[in-house]
Amino acid sequence: MFFFICCLQIGYCQVNTNTINSNANKYSPMNNPVYYLETTSQNCIVKAEINGFPFYALNAQFKSYFASPMNIGLVKGNNKITVNIIPVLENLTYPVQQQISVEMKLKVYENGDISSPENGKVLKEETITHYGTFQYMVNNQSQIDFSDFFNSIEAVEDTAGLKKYTELIVQSIKEKNMTFLKEEFAFKLRQYAQAFYIDSNIYLNYGFDFLENYILKYPPQNYVLDNSMIIYHPYWDKKIWYCSLSNGEELIYSGEDEDGNQHFIPVYISKIDGRFKIIR
């Protein structure tokens, strides 16, 4: 599975707080654990963050199952998971008035295991039947710790440089400039390799192949005709910026391939040591 996932914004409403007191202690230790949020949801939108970083989004207008790993946002010890349940909108204006249902599970898997409703070790589960914001704590007992990275990123108050950098990314996609794209995506790919216990060279090759043979090979029609289409979403007190397009697409996406599939890459940008980088 290729872990180019993440998205979206934050929800609202009342907050319920529950703590997972490391239920993983009752299980045998895992060498390379992967922590997951899984939901089976209906008649709502589910969005989630780990330590303030968005990693999960599901539009469950119909009954849907979705699982997403959260290792890429882990720090050592306690990690705050925020789950937002918000209405599905009808005609982008009015909430659909239907009974909602969210079967939420926080799980841990051994790296390499296949995520499914039946697999994994459950750390916390809850049935949610109303809109709101729900918070949990997960005790990370793995070797994964991105606290130094998160402490190193800088706030971006003036977005002029951010916009210029994002426009360079768009231009490189249009020109199929793999040299530039390899340089700019290397940091993100190395971080993902660390998060999922994969040799960084293997993951770099996989990521570059995905860019070249899935994104650039099938260019979409009318890709970013105007840079005003780019929307900037701040997180972490303007230290992390999620960049998407006003037409609902990710900043980087493809046209349809021979099988009718479309591919995309969410883009999160931060400034580190005075330089903008694609970080997630």
N, C-alpha and C positions, 0 to 999 in steps of 0.2 A: 504494500500500500504506500502511495506517495503522500507525504504529510503536508502538501501545500494547501492547508485549510486554515480557516479562521474567518471572522467577519463581525461586523455590524455594530449596532449602537447599544444603548442601555435602556432599561425599562423604568418602572416607577412603582408606586403604591407602598403599602405597609411592609415592614420588614419582620420576618421571623428568623430567629437565630438558633441554630442547632450545632452542637460540637461533636465531631467524631473523635472519641478518646482513643485513637489508634486501635480500632478493632482488629487491624492487621496483626497485632501482637498474638492473637489466638491462632494465626496461621503460621505455617513454617516459613522462615525467611525466604524471600525471593532474591536471586542474584541480580536480576535486571528488571525491576518492576516498572510497569507502565500504568499510570493512573488514568481512568476514563470517567467521563460523564455520559450516561446513557438515559434516554427517555423514550417512552412510548406515549405519544401525545395526540390530542385531538381537539379541534376547534380553538386553537390558540397559536401564538408565536412564542417560542422558547429561545431565550438568549442567555448566555452565561459568560462570566469572566473568572479568571484565576488571578488573584492579587491585582485586580483592576485591569487586566489585559483580556480582551475579548477572544474567545476560542471556540464558541459554540453558537450556532444559529439554526433554527428549524422552524419553517412555516408549516404548521400542522393543521391546515384547513380540513384535511381528512386524516384518519388515524395513520400515524407514521412512527417508525422506529428510526432513531439516529444515535450513533455513538461517536464520540470525539475524544482523542487523547489530550491530556493536559500537561504532559511532561515539559513542553516548551516554555511553560511559565512557572515552573517549580523553583522554590527556594528551599533551603534546608529547614526542617522542622515544620511548623504550622503554616498552612497555605489557606487563604480565604477564598472560597468558591461562592460566587453570587449568581443565583439563578433568577432570571426575570421572566415572568409569565404575563404576556400582554395580549390584547385582543387582536384577532384577525380583522382587518378593515375591509369593508364592502365599498367598492367604488372609491377606495382611498380616503374615505371620509367617515363612514359610520361603522362602529364595531358590530360584528356579527353576533347577535344575541342567541347563543347556544350554550348548553352545558359543556364546560371544559373538563378535560381529564388529562393529567400528567402523571405517569408512573415513572418516578425519578430514581435512579440508582447511581451511586458513586462506587466505582469498582477498582480493583487492582488486578492486573494480568502479569504473568511472566512474559518478558519480551519474546515475541514470536508467536504467542497464542493468538487465535482468531477471536475477535470480539463478536459477541452475539448475546441475545437475551438469556441464553442458558449457561454461557461460559463466564469465567471470571469469579473473583471472590468479592462479595458485596461488603462494602464498608458502611454504607448508609443507604437506606431506601425510604421513600416517602410517596404517598399518593396525594397529589395536589388537585383541588377541585375549584380553586378560585384564583383570580388574578392577584399578582403581588410580587414582592421581592423576597427571596428566601436565601439565607446565608448559612454556610457550613464551613467547618474547619477540617482539613485533611492533613494528617501528620506524615510528611514525606520522609521515609526512611531509606531512600535510595542515595546514590552518590551524586545525583543531579542537583546542582545548586547554581542558579543564575543570578544570585543576589549581587555579585560583583558587577555583572553586566548591567543590571537594572540601576545600580548605584552610579554607573559611569555615564549614563545618557544625560544630555543637557536639554533644558527647556528651550523651546523655539518661540520667542515672542514676536519677532518680525518674520513673516512667512515668505518674504520675497525670495530668499535663498532656497527655501523649501520648494516653492513653485518652479523656480528655474531648474532645480534638480529633477523634479517630477517631469517637467517638459523634456528634459534630456532622455529620460527613460522612454517616454512616448516616442520621441524621435528615433531612438535606437531600435524600437520595435518596428517602426515603419521602414527603416533602412535595413533591417535584419542585421544589425551590427552586433555579432556574437562576441567580438572582443570586448566591447563595452559591457554587454550584459553579463559575461562571465565574471568580469572584475567586480561588478556591482552586486551580483547574487552570491558571490563566494562566501561572504560573511554569514548570510542567512543559512546557506546550505551547511556550513560547518557547525552552526548552532543546532540545527535539526539533527545532524549526525550525532552530536554529543547527547542530545536529549533522548535519542532512541538507540544508543549503543551501537552505532554503525560506523565503520571505518570512513573517515572523512573523504578520502580519495574516491571511494566507491560512491558515496553520496553526491560528491561534486559531479562525477561523471553522469550519474543518473539525472541530476537536476539539469545539467547542461544539455543532455539528450532530450529531456522533456521540453526545454525551451526551443531547441532547434527543430525537432521533429514533430512536435505537437502544437506549439504556439506559432512559430514563424512559418512553418510549412503551410499552414492554412490561415492566411490573413483574412480577417473579417472585412466586409464591405464598409466603407465610410468610417474607418477607425479614427476616432478623436479628430473630427474635422476642425474643431475649435478648442483651444486649451481652456476656455471658460467652462467646458463640460466637466473638468476635473473638480471633484469635491474633496475637501480636506476635513477629516474628523479627528479632533484632538482627544487624546487619552493621557492619563498620568500627568496631569497639570502641564499639558502641552509638550510633554517629553516624547510621546509616541503619537504619530500621525498616520491614520488609516486613509488611504487615497483610493477613491472609487470614481465612477462616472455618473453623470446626471441621468443617463438612460437606464440606470440600474445594474449595469455591468461592472465587473471588477476593472481595475485600471489596465490589467493585462489579460486579454482573452483571445481566443481563436475563433475562426469561422468553423463551419461543420467539416469534419473529416469524411473519409469515404463511407464510414458507417453511420454518419449523421450525428456523431457526438461532437460536443463543443467542450473546449478545455479552458481553464482559467487559472490565474495565480493572484490571490490577494496580496496586496503590497502595504506593508507598514514601514514607516521611515522614522529614523531618529538621527540626532546629531551626536557623534562621539569624537572627542578630541578635535572639535571644530569642523568636522567633516560629516556630511550627510551620508547615511548608509541605509540600505534595505536590510532591516533587522528581522523581520518575520514575513 
